[in-house]
Amino acid sequence: MAKSGMYRLLFLALLLSVNFVAQAQESVDAIEMADPMRESGKIYVVVGVLLIIFLGFTAFLIITDKKISNLEKELEGKE
């Protein structure tokens, strides 16, 4: 009986999230702040800068993960 209740709760959460997504889709056209940026082409600069920041952060995390893995292997070898 516990699984049935869990499935009902998950189904309810799914239905509520679909409702929120539908409401978010309706308000996309109402964003007036982005209109001048789209018209002048500056929105591509903003997207490009965000992409560069995201890629840099991802590369930093990957490099840090490799360094930590190497340090862990080094510590295992000493013991």
C-alpha positions as CSV (number, residue, x, y, z in Angstrom):
1,M,0.0,0.0,0.0
2,A,2.9,2.3,0.6
3,K,4.0,2.1,-3.0
4,S,0.6,3.0,-4.2
5,G,0.6,6.2,-2.1
6,M,4.1,7.1,-3.4
7,Y,3.0,6.7,-7.0
8,R,0.0,8.9,-6.3
9,L,2.2,11.5,-4.8
10,L,4.6,11.4,-7.7
11,F,1.7,11.6,-10.1
12,L,0.4,14.7,-8.3
13,A,3.8,16.3,-8.4
14,L,4.0,15.6,-12.1
15,L,0.6,17.2,-12.7
16,L,1.5,20.3,-10.7
17,S,4.8,20.7,-12.5
18,V,3.1,20.5,-15.9
19,N,0.8,23.3,-14.7
20,F,3.7,25.5,-13.8
21,V,5.5,24.8,-17.1
22,A,2.3,25.7,-19.0
23,Q,2.0,29.0,-17.1
24,A,5.7,29.8,-17.7
25,Q,5.2,29.3,-21.4
26,E,2.4,31.8,-21.6
27,S,4.5,34.6,-20.0
28,V,7.4,34.3,-22.4
29,D,6.0,36.9,-24.8
30,A,5.5,39.3,-21.9
31,I,9.2,39.8,-21.2
32,E,9.7,43.4,-22.5
33,M,13.2,43.7,-21.1
34,A,14.7,41.3,-23.7
35,D,13.0,43.0,-26.7
36,P,15.5,45.8,-27.2
37,M,18.4,43.4,-26.7
38,R,17.0,41.1,-29.4
39,E,16.5,44.0,-31.7
40,S,20.0,45.4,-31.4
41,G,21.6,41.9,-31.4
42,K,23.1,42.3,-27.9
43,I,21.3,39.2,-26.7
44,Y,23.9,37.1,-28.6
45,V,26.7,38.8,-26.7
46,V,24.9,38.0,-23.4
47,V,24.4,34.4,-24.4
48,G,28.0,34.2,-25.5
49,V,29.4,35.5,-22.3
50,L,27.2,33.2,-20.3
51,L,28.4,30.3,-22.4
52,I,32.0,31.2,-21.9
53,I,31.5,31.5,-18.1
54,F,29.7,28.1,-18.0
55,L,32.4,26.4,-20.1
56,G,35.2,27.9,-18.0
57,F,33.4,26.8,-14.8
58,T,32.9,23.3,-16.2
59,A,36.6,23.0,-17.3
60,F,37.7,24.2,-13.8
61,L,35.6,21.5,-12.2
62,I,37.0,18.8,-14.5
63,I,40.6,19.9,-13.9
64,T,40.0,20.1,-10.1
65,D,38.4,16.6,-10.1
66,K,41.5,15.1,-12.0
67,K,43.9,16.8,-9.5
68,I,41.9,15.4,-6.5
69,S,41.8,11.9,-8.1
70,N,45.6,12.0,-8.5
71,L,46.1,13.2,-4.9
72,E,43.8,10.3,-3.7
73,K,45.8,7.8,-5.7
74,E,49.1,9.2,-4.3
75,L,47.8,9.0,-0.7
76,E,46.7,5.4,-1.3
77,G,50.1,4.5,-2.6
78,K,51.9,5.9,0.5
79,E,49.8,3.9,3.0
